[in-house]
Amino acid sequence: MILAHRRSLILLTLLLLGLIFPAFAFTPPVSPPLREIAKIPSFRTVEEASGFLQKGIPTDKEIARIRQLLQNFGNDQFEIRDAAYEEMIRMGPIVLNPLMPGLESPEPEVQRQTLRIQRALKAAEYRNKQHAALDMLEKQSALKLEQIEPLFQMVEILGEERSLRDRLQECLLKVLPKTPGSDIRLQSFLKHRYIWVRQVGVEVLAKCFPAEIKLLEPLTADPSTEIRFHAYLELIRVGQKDKVVPFISLFENSPFEIALLIEDQLCRLYDGEKIPFVLTADTPEARQKSKAAWLDWWNKNGEKIPLTRLTSEPALRGLTLIGEVDGNPGNRVFEVDREGKKTWELRNCGGPVDVQALPNGNILIAEYYTSQVTERNRKGDIVWKSPPLGGNATSAQRLPNGNTLVSTHQGVMEFDRSGKRLGEFPNLPNQIYQVHRDKRGHTFVLGDSGLTELDPSNKILRTIPIAKMQGWGGFQVLPNQHFLIGYYNSANGYAEVDATGKALFEHKNINFEVTRLQKMRNGNVLVAGGNHNEVVEFDSNKKVVWKVATEGRPFAICRY
């Protein structure tokens, strides 16, 4: 009894301490990158938010010093590295923005010291406060130029680091139209010495101030091929057909990743069965052939090609749907934004191994454990479901005509909105992992035997051989009629293959048994792996540029 009484007194004392002195209260750890789990700071006024952002912007002299100290992190002498660290700590949070390129450094010691600085200065908390300030600016119905000036300055100091820069660009797109005089300030970006600043200027001006699109004309002669690409593309999108020929001519001297982006845009303009030329190698001969073939096509057909095809696809909102299987608790679909912030979640949905964001805002889910496909609204209500499939669902696609294409391990089927099964599909080998129909009406089926193509009448046209899977796999049909294949086997990676199955680009041994993948318009590849509790985005150099943690195995992804 005495012991029990003492325990009660101790618990009561701890409770009172937690109420009176919050420092004694238990705070659960924050699991990045889902920043909404933490208590996000808020600002009472727009001046307070703008002032906070401005306070974090170093002077030109301070930026130069920070970049010098960043280089010192790679020095062989411990004393120089330690001195650089101590000086940055004394400078405080103003180092955090210009320090971001350190995370992209090829030198491991520079990356390590950068992370060390970020931890010491509580960069995660500071970044949360930056996001809160951006949120405050976006909510305003009208702004003054001086209130958004910190946004311009932050873009200028971020370097090649993409995540915060993309968030800033998103914010600029929302606040510039309601800020008088912002178009004049934005024009300074077009002549900026840094390539990344000019790129932001091109993309934001084209979207926010289309009446001033002519200001992009000089940038078609920019020293950077990347800037010329973006300038030509935006001018073509507003109907300037005379820019298509010089746009095609960029094939010749562009970096290979830019050449592939050019090809991707031309494939969007093209509307035929056989693409004029597919760039499969980074050689002068292949570049010249590609340029010649596309120029010949344009000269013959350009007059009748509607440039609106380049703008018919909705712009990516930067949201990512993730279908998570198992885990604890697992079995959920959730959505994150560019910063990894969770924006929506649905639990207890039967093993979501495939997900699709629908135009009406609903989510299509292939539910493996319940052997059905469901369409759910954002409240989680089922607004449509397939009849029982007779096997575990492995993929689902909502077609433009409203029908739903479905696969199980044993077969492929198509249903209309009433649930009626349509058409007949041939017998295909067991272990089907994914089915997809392209805009021509051709259906592609990925299974253990390879990637099988069916014509619009569901007749087998060919089977492209690929490496044998071990229980799962994923693919994407690319605009150039290549295929991006995710390998769930000993290779653990993905490859872009041509129509014969020849690998043109491979990324192997990435510690991901790839279940689904998606190639972005910028050439990056988003990957979900059934053996790894995170979703990762790789750039064309096979470098991780974005990732988000999951509770269970992430089988499905959809960036939209």
C-alpha distance (Angstrom), angle and dihedral (degrees) to the residues before:
residue distance angle dihedral
M1 . . .
I2 3.81 . .
L3 3.80 90.9 .
A4 3.80 91.6 49.4
H5 3.82 90.2 48.3
R6 3.81 90.9 51.7
R7 3.81 90.9 50.3
S8 3.80 90.1 51.9
L9 3.81 91.2 51.0
I10 3.80 91.5 49.2
L11 3.82 92.5 50.1
L12 3.81 91.3 46.9
T13 3.82 90.9 49.5
L14 3.82 92.2 50.3
L15 3.80 90.7 48.2
L16 3.83 91.9 51.6
L17 3.80 91.0 46.8
G18 3.79 89.2 52.9
L19 3.79 91.1 51.4
I20 3.79 96.3 44.2
F21 3.79 99.0 34.4
P22 3.81 109.5 31.2
A23 3.80 90.6 -165.8
F24 3.82 87.4 74.4
A25 3.79 92.3 53.5
F26 3.80 117.8 100.3
T27 3.81 115.0 -109.9
P28 3.80 115.5 -166.0
P29 3.81 114.9 -125.4
V30 3.79 117.4 -97.2
S31 3.80 115.4 -120.2
P32 3.80 109.0 -149.4
P33 2.94 139.9 -116.9
L34 3.82 94.0 33.6
R35 3.77 92.6 80.3
E36 3.80 95.5 178.0
I37 3.80 88.8 73.1
A38 3.81 88.0 71.2
K39 3.76 123.2 66.6
I40 3.79 102.6 -91.4
P41 3.80 115.4 -148.3
S42 3.77 120.1 -121.8
F43 3.79 134.4 -153.9
R44 3.78 124.8 -134.9
T45 3.82 96.7 -151.1
V46 3.78 137.9 23.1
E47 3.82 88.8 -121.1
E48 3.79 89.5 57.7
A49 3.82 91.6 50.2
S50 3.80 93.7 45.7
G51 3.80 91.1 45.6
F52 3.80 91.4 53.1
L53 3.81 91.3 52.9
Q54 3.81 91.7 46.3
K55 3.80 91.6 50.5
G56 3.80 90.1 59.0
I57 3.81 94.8 55.8
P58 3.82 114.2 98.5
T59 3.80 124.5 -146.5
D60 3.81 120.8 -103.9
K61 3.81 89.0 -101.6
E62 3.80 91.5 51.7
I63 3.82 91.8 47.5
A64 3.81 90.6 53.1
R65 3.80 90.0 50.0
I66 3.82 93.1 47.9
R67 3.81 90.9 51.7
Q68 3.80 90.4 49.9
L69 3.80 90.5 50.6
L70 3.81 89.0 48.4
Q71 3.80 88.9 57.4
N72 3.80 89.3 48.9
F73 3.80 88.7 61.4
G74 3.80 86.6 72.6
N75 3.81 94.1 51.9
D76 3.81 117.8 120.3
Q77 3.81 92.7 -132.1
F78 3.81 117.2 86.8
E79 3.80 91.7 -150.8
I80 3.81 92.9 58.9
R81 3.81 92.5 46.7
D82 3.80 92.4 48.1
A83 3.80 92.2 46.9
A84 3.83 90.1 51.9
Y85 3.79 90.2 50.3
E86 3.82 93.7 49.3
E87 3.81 92.8 47.8
M88 3.81 92.1 50.9
I89 3.79 91.0 49.9
R90 3.80 89.4 53.5
M91 3.82 90.8 50.6
G92 3.80 89.9 57.2
P93 3.84 130.4 -160.6
I94 3.82 94.3 -15.7
V95 3.81 87.1 81.1
L96 3.82 93.9 60.4
N97 3.82 99.9 81.1
P98 3.84 98.8 44.4
L99 3.81 88.1 40.5
M100 3.82 92.5 63.8
P101 3.86 95.2 90.5
G102 3.81 87.1 64.3
L103 3.81 88.2 75.4
E104 3.81 88.6 60.1
S105 3.82 94.6 49.6
P106 3.83 117.1 124.1
E107 3.83 88.0 -139.7
P108 3.83 112.1 89.2
E109 3.82 92.6 -152.0
V110 3.82 91.7 56.3
Q111 3.81 89.8 50.5
R112 3.82 90.9 47.5
Q113 3.80 94.4 50.2
T114 3.81 90.9 45.4
L115 3.81 90.6 54.6
R116 3.80 89.3 46.2
I117 3.83 90.8 55.0
Q118 3.80 91.0 46.8
R119 3.79 91.9 53.2
A120 3.80 93.4 46.1
L121 3.81 93.2 50.0
K122 3.82 92.7 42.1
A123 3.79 92.3 -118.4
A124 3.82 93.5 178.0
E125 3.81 91.8 59.4
Y126 3.79 91.2 44.4
R127 3.82 91.3 49.6
N128 3.80 90.5 50.5
K129 3.78 89.0 54.5
Q130 3.81 90.6 49.5
H131 3.80 89.7 53.4
A132 3.79 90.6 49.1
A133 3.81 89.5 52.8
L134 3.81 91.4 50.0
D135 3.80 89.7 48.7
M136 3.81 89.7 53.1
L137 3.82 92.2 52.0
E138 3.80 92.0 48.5
K139 3.81 92.1 53.9
Q140 3.82 94.4 58.1
S141 3.81 119.0 103.7
A142 3.81 91.7 -149.9
L143 3.79 133.8 14.4
K144 3.78 139.8 -172.3
L145 3.78 121.5 -124.0
E146 3.80 93.2 -117.7
Q147 3.81 89.8 55.3
I148 3.81 92.7 60.6
E149 3.82 97.3 36.2
P150 3.84 90.7 100.4
L151 3.83 88.9 63.2
F152 3.80 91.6 60.3
Q153 3.79 92.1 46.4
M154 3.81 92.7 48.6
V155 3.82 91.8 54.0
E156 3.80 89.2 52.9
I157 3.81 95.3 55.1
L158 3.81 101.5 40.9
G159 3.78 97.2 82.5
E160 3.79 119.2 -163.8
E161 3.83 93.9 -26.5
R162 3.79 106.4 122.1
S163 3.79 112.6 -167.7
L164 3.81 101.0 69.4
R165 3.80 91.3 32.4
D166 3.80 90.5 57.5
R167 3.81 89.4 49.7
L168 3.82 90.3 50.3
Q169 3.80 90.9 48.9
E170 3.80 89.5 51.2
C171 3.81 89.5 51.1
L172 3.82 92.4 48.4
L173 3.80 90.1 53.2
K174 3.81 89.1 56.9
V175 3.81 101.2 41.1
L176 3.82 104.9 36.9
P177 3.84 96.7 70.2
K178 3.82 89.6 57.3
T179 3.82 95.7 44.9
P180 3.83 116.7 83.3
G181 3.80 112.8 -135.5
S182 3.80 94.7 17.0
D183 3.81 91.6 116.6
I184 3.81 90.1 63.6
R185 3.81 91.5 50.0
L186 3.80 90.9 47.7
Q187 3.80 91.0 53.9
S188 3.80 89.0 66.4
F189 3.82 86.8 66.7
L190 3.81 90.4 62.8
K191 3.82 90.7 64.9
H192 3.79 97.6 37.0
R193 3.80 119.4 132.0
Y194 3.80 93.1 -128.5
I195 3.81 118.7 79.8
W196 3.81 94.7 -145.0
V197 3.80 91.1 55.0
R198 3.81 92.1 50.5
Q199 3.81 89.6 49.6
V200 3.81 91.9 53.7
G201 3.81 88.1 47.8
V202 3.81 92.9 53.0
E203 3.80 96.1 47.6
V204 3.81 96.9 42.1
L205 3.81 95.6 44.7
A206 3.81 91.9 50.3
K207 3.81 91.7 53.1
C208 3.82 101.0 36.5
F209 3.80 102.2 34.9
P210 3.83 108.5 26.1
A211 3.82 90.3 161.2
E212 3.81 87.7 67.7
I213 3.80 95.7 49.0
K214 3.82 89.6 119.8
L215 3.81 87.5 75.1
L216 3.81 87.3 74.3
E217 3.82 92.2 64.1
P218 3.84 94.9 89.2
L219 3.81 90.1 52.0
T220 3.81 90.9 65.7
A221 3.82 83.4 77.8
D222 3.82 94.5 45.8
P223 3.84 116.0 138.6
S224 3.82 88.8 -123.4
T225 3.81 116.2 79.4
E226 3.79 88.7 -153.8
I227 3.81 91.5 58.5
R228 3.82 91.7 45.6
F229 3.80 88.7 51.8
H230 3.82 93.2 52.6
A231 3.82 93.8 42.9
Y232 3.82 93.4 50.5
L233 3.80 91.7 44.8
E234 3.81 94.1 52.9
L235 3.81 91.7 46.8
I236 3.82 91.1 49.4
R237 3.80 90.3 49.5
V238 3.81 90.4 60.8
G239 3.80 91.5 53.0
Q240 3.82 106.0 -89.7
K241 3.80 99.8 144.9
D242 3.80 92.1 175.5
K243 3.81 87.6 71.8
V244 3.82 94.6 61.3
V245 3.82 95.6 79.1
P246 3.83 95.4 52.5
F247 3.82 87.8 42.1
I248 3.82 89.6 57.3
S249 3.81 89.6 46.0
L250 3.81 89.1 63.4
F251 3.82 86.2 77.1
E252 3.78 89.5 81.1
N253 3.80 103.8 63.2
S254 3.81 105.5 13.6
P255 3.79 125.1 115.1
F256 3.79 108.6 -95.8
E257 3.82 93.6 -107.8
I258 3.83 89.8 55.0
A259 3.81 90.5 47.5
L260 3.81 89.1 54.8
L261 3.82 90.4 50.3
I262 3.82 89.8 51.3
E263 3.79 89.3 51.0
D264 3.81 90.3 48.5
Q265 3.82 91.8 55.1
L266 3.81 92.9 45.8
C267 3.80 89.6 50.7
R268 3.81 87.4 56.7
L269 3.81 89.2 55.7
Y270 3.79 92.6 45.5
D271 3.79 118.1 87.4
G272 3.77 109.1 -175.7
E273 3.76 143.8 90.1
K274 3.81 101.1 -102.4
I275 3.79 119.8 42.0
P276 3.84 111.9 -134.2
F277 3.79 93.8 -119.5
V278 3.79 134.9 -11.5
L279 3.79 117.3 -146.4
T280 3.80 105.9 -131.8
A281 3.80 103.1 157.7
D282 3.78 137.1 40.0
T283 3.81 96.6 -125.9
P284 3.83 132.5 122.0
E285 3.81 89.6 -118.0
A286 3.81 93.4 53.4
R287 3.82 91.0 46.2
Q288 3.80 91.5 51.3
K289 3.80 93.2 47.5
S290 3.79 91.6 48.1
K291 3.79 92.3 49.4
A292 3.83 92.3 47.4
A293 3.82 94.3 47.4
W294 3.80 94.9 48.6
L295 3.82 92.5 44.4
D296 3.80 89.7 51.6
W297 3.81 90.5 50.1
W298 3.80 93.0 48.0
N299 3.81 94.5 46.6
K300 3.81 89.4 53.7
N301 3.80 99.1 40.7
G302 3.80 108.7 17.4
E303 3.80 96.8 102.7
K304 3.80 92.6 62.3
I305 3.83 98.8 38.8
P306 3.84 112.7 105.8
L307 3.79 110.1 -137.9
T308 3.80 88.3 -154.1
R309 3.80 86.4 86.2
L310 3.80 87.3 78.8
T311 3.79 90.9 59.7
S312 3.81 100.2 33.9
E313 3.79 92.4 91.3
P314 3.79 114.1 78.7
A315 3.78 115.3 -110.9
L316 3.78 113.7 -103.2
R317 3.79 110.9 -100.4
G318 3.78 90.4 -154.6
L319 3.81 93.6 -118.8
T320 3.79 120.3 138.4
L321 3.81 124.9 -154.9
I322 3.79 115.3 -154.7
G323 3.80 125.8 -166.9
E324 3.78 110.3 -154.6
V325 3.80 123.9 -164.5
D326 3.81 127.0 -160.7
G327 3.78 116.2 -20.6
N328 3.76 123.7 121.0
P329 3.00 105.8 -42.2
G330 3.84 92.1 -13.9
N331 3.81 126.2 143.5
R332 3.76 93.8 104.8
V333 3.80 142.2 124.2
F334 3.77 115.4 -140.7
E335 3.77 137.1 171.6
V336 3.81 130.1 -140.8
D337 3.79 132.6 -173.7
R338 3.80 127.4 -132.0
E339 3.78 91.3 -77.3
G340 3.80 93.9 51.7
K341 3.80 92.3 -105.1
K342 3.80 111.4 150.5
T343 3.80 108.8 -121.2
W344 3.83 101.2 172.0
E345 3.79 140.0 7.7
L346 3.80 138.8 -170.7
R347 3.80 121.1 -172.7
N348 3.80 133.6 -166.5
C349 3.78 97.9 32.4
G350 3.77 104.0 145.4
G351 3.80 104.8 -100.5
P352 3.84 107.1 -45.0
V353 3.82 105.9 -144.3
D354 3.82 95.8 161.5
V355 3.82 131.7 27.6
Q356 3.80 135.2 -176.7
A357 3.81 128.3 -172.4
L358 3.82 107.5 -135.9
P359 3.84 125.1 -147.8
N360 3.82 90.9 -114.8
G361 3.82 90.6 59.8
N362 3.81 94.7 -104.5
I363 3.80 124.4 122.8
L364 3.82 125.8 -125.4
I365 3.81 111.6 -148.1
A366 3.81 131.2 -171.0
E367 3.82 102.4 -149.0
Y368 3.78 110.6 -156.5
Y369 3.80 100.2 -170.6
T370 3.81 97.3 44.2
S371 3.84 92.6 44.0
Q372 3.79 94.0 -131.5
V373 3.79 143.8 97.1
T374 3.80 118.3 -125.0
E375 3.78 135.5 -171.1
R376 3.79 110.6 -148.8
N377 3.76 133.1 -174.0
R378 3.79 122.2 -134.8
K379 3.80 91.0 -89.2
G380 3.80 88.8 59.8
D381 3.81 94.9 -109.8
I382 3.81 115.7 146.0
V383 3.82 106.9 -121.1
W384 3.82 95.3 171.5
K385 3.76 136.1 9.1
S386 3.76 136.4 178.9
P387 3.78 123.3 -115.6
P388 3.83 114.4 -98.1
L389 3.80 106.5 -64.4
G390 3.79 99.4 -150.9
G391 3.79 90.6 -127.4
N392 3.78 143.0 36.8
A393 3.81 113.2 -59.5
T394 3.81 111.5 -121.2
S395 3.83 102.8 174.9
A396 3.79 143.9 -3.0
Q397 3.81 136.4 -165.4
R398 3.80 128.1 -172.9
L399 3.81 106.6 -140.5
P400 3.82 125.4 -143.4
N401 3.83 90.5 -107.4
G402 3.83 91.3 57.8
N403 3.80 96.0 -104.1
T404 3.79 120.8 125.3
L405 3.80 123.9 -129.5
V406 3.81 113.3 -151.9
S407 3.78 138.0 -178.5
T408 3.78 133.7 -163.4
H409 3.79 125.2 -176.9
Q410 3.81 88.0 -92.3
G411 3.81 105.4 41.7
V412 3.81 155.2 -17.7
M413 3.81 126.6 -101.1
E414 3.80 139.3 172.2
F415 3.83 127.2 -146.6
D416 3.78 133.3 -169.9
R417 3.81 123.1 -140.5
S418 3.80 91.7 -85.8
G419 3.81 90.7 56.5
K420 3.80 93.9 -108.2
R421 3.79 113.4 149.8
L422 3.80 112.6 -123.4
G423 3.79 133.0 -157.2
E424 3.75 130.7 -12.4
F425 3.78 126.7 -89.2
P426 3.80 123.7 -157.0
N427 3.76 121.5 -109.2
L428 3.77 106.8 -86.5
P429 3.80 128.7 -169.3
N430 3.79 117.6 -85.7
Q431 3.78 123.4 -93.3
I432 3.79 102.7 52.1
Y433 3.80 111.7 -178.0
Q434 3.79 105.5 178.4
V435 3.80 142.1 2.9
H436 3.81 127.5 -163.2
R437 3.81 134.9 173.2
D438 3.81 119.3 -150.1
K439 3.81 127.8 -146.0
R440 3.83 91.2 -91.3
G441 3.80 90.7 60.8
H442 3.80 94.1 -108.1
T443 3.81 114.4 140.7
F444 3.80 121.9 -144.2
V445 3.80 121.8 -160.4
L446 3.80 122.6 -166.7
G447 3.79 116.4 -154.7
D448 3.77 143.0 139.2
S449 3.80 92.0 -74.2
G450 3.81 95.2 53.6
L451 3.79 139.0 -92.3
T452 3.81 110.9 -37.7
E453 3.81 121.7 -160.2
L454 3.82 121.5 -152.5
D455 3.80 124.6 -168.4
P456 3.85 121.7 -129.2
S457 3.82 89.4 -83.9
N458 3.84 89.1 54.2
K459 3.79 93.1 -110.9
I460 3.82 114.2 148.1
L461 3.81 110.1 -109.3
R462 3.80 101.0 175.2
T463 3.77 145.7 -33.1
I464 3.79 117.6 -128.6
P465 3.80 110.9 -147.4
I466 3.79 116.6 -126.9
A467 3.79 136.3 168.2
K468 3.80 112.7 -69.1
M469 3.79 114.4 -95.0
Q470 3.79 124.9 -136.8
G471 3.77 105.1 -143.3
W472 3.81 104.5 -38.1
G473 3.80 146.3 16.6
G474 3.78 144.3 164.3
F475 3.79 140.8 -144.6
Q476 3.79 144.6 -175.8
V477 3.81 129.0 -151.6
L478 3.82 106.5 -131.8
P479 3.84 125.2 -146.9
N480 3.83 90.9 -110.1
Q481 3.83 89.5 57.2
H482 3.78 92.2 -107.0
F483 3.78 120.1 125.6
L484 3.77 130.8 -127.2
I485 3.81 107.0 -146.7
G486 3.80 124.9 -166.5
Y487 3.80 114.0 -151.9
Y488 3.79 120.4 -143.6
N489 3.81 95.3 -172.0
S490 3.79 142.7 75.3
A491 3.82 90.5 -52.5
N492 3.82 91.2 59.6
G493 3.78 100.0 -166.1
Y494 3.77 144.8 72.0
A495 3.78 139.2 -94.9
E496 3.78 140.2 -166.8
V497 3.81 107.9 -128.5
D498 3.79 132.7 -174.1
A499 3.81 127.8 -131.8
T500 3.82 91.4 -76.5
G501 3.79 94.6 50.8
K502 3.80 93.4 -105.4
A503 3.81 110.8 150.5
L504 3.81 111.6 -123.7
F505 3.79 95.7 175.1
E506 3.79 128.8 13.8
H507 3.77 135.9 -173.2
K508 3.80 107.7 -172.0
N509 3.78 137.1 177.3
I510 3.79 96.0 23.6
N511 3.82 94.4 147.7
F512 3.81 89.7 -112.3
E513 3.79 124.5 115.1
V514 3.79 89.4 -150.6
T515 3.80 114.8 -135.2
R516 3.82 100.7 164.3
L517 3.77 134.3 5.2
Q518 3.79 139.0 176.2
K519 3.79 130.5 -161.8
M520 3.80 114.4 -139.8
R521 3.80 126.2 -141.5
N522 3.80 89.2 -106.6
G523 3.81 91.3 57.1
N524 3.81 96.4 -103.3
V525 3.81 118.6 133.7
L526 3.80 123.2 -137.6
V527 3.81 112.5 -151.6
A528 3.81 135.4 -167.4
G529 3.78 117.7 -167.9
G530 3.78 126.7 -163.1
N531 3.81 93.2 -145.3
H532 3.80 99.1 46.7
N533 3.80 128.3 67.2
E534 3.79 96.7 -136.5
V535 3.80 141.9 64.4
V536 3.81 114.7 -129.1
E537 3.81 135.4 -165.4
F538 3.82 118.1 -151.3
D539 3.80 125.6 -164.6
S540 3.82 123.9 -138.6
N541 3.81 88.9 -87.1
K542 3.83 89.7 59.3
K543 3.79 91.2 -110.1
V544 3.82 122.8 141.1
V545 3.82 108.4 -113.2
W546 3.82 100.4 164.7
K547 3.79 138.1 12.3
V548 3.78 140.8 166.9
A549 3.80 129.5 -161.1
T550 3.82 123.0 -123.1
E551 3.80 134.2 -161.8
G552 3.80 95.6 -134.3
R553 3.79 138.4 11.6
P554 3.84 110.2 -47.6
F555 3.80 104.6 -140.2
A556 3.82 99.5 161.9
I557 3.80 136.8 43.7
C558 3.79 136.3 175.6
R559 3.83 122.9 179.1
Y560 3.79 111.6 -164.4
